[in-house]
Amino acid sequence: MIRIQGIAFDRMKNFCTFCKQAESQSRDHCPSKILLDEPFPTDLSVVPSCIKCNGSFSKDEEYVACAVEFLKSFHYDYDWIMNERVTNILSMKSDLKNQLERTYGNNSRIFKELFIDDRFENVLIKNALGHIRFELGLYVEQIPKELKMNFLPRMDDTFKNQFESFVGEPDLFPEVGSRLLIRLFERQNLDERGWIVVQNGVYRFQLQQSVDSIKVKIVMKEFLAAEIHFDCEL
């Protein structure tokens, strides 16, 4: 039996990945489809979710998907957003488009406003919890110990090398039979740096497990980078 923060895993395997309070009545994709490009990968992972949690992230995920594309086009000084799906969403939802323009339309505000937006945190935590559940078969506390976000193109070389580092030899190997252990030994879906690539240039992630913590790194559109640290007790 595995115990995470005093919760017996074998009694929780049918509970929601995110709230851990309700029995799962559905499945949720991880990463969320709106964060990916079409056509979607055929082997997307899914995790147990309750109905409430399954629907509660939708608006935040839509906002983050559009905001990342908006910020990326602004950073590289594009005259348009290249993602057709996001362009269609913004053409139908003028309020969302106006909100993004007000928030991120001034270059001096971009790096300040992004990091105080709870919607980015909600989406990153949700997907990190899903990766931990699917890859390691574990539950952790919903509120992380630490969450850091940055723009990949703006990282200095030292920080970027550290962020991109390969974790093929974690402090504690995943449990026998877990999806992550299989990936590590068979190099399934791993790039040369040890990242699990869901969709090239669109979404990748990496997990590092130690005795008392789990770190999840996520990169969206090769632009937004995040590290989410969770406490755990094995």
Summary of the structure (lengths in Angstrom):
residues: 234
radius of gyration: 17.8
end to end distance: 9.8
largest distance: 54.8
contacts: 689
relative contact order: 0.16
helix: 41%
strand: 21%
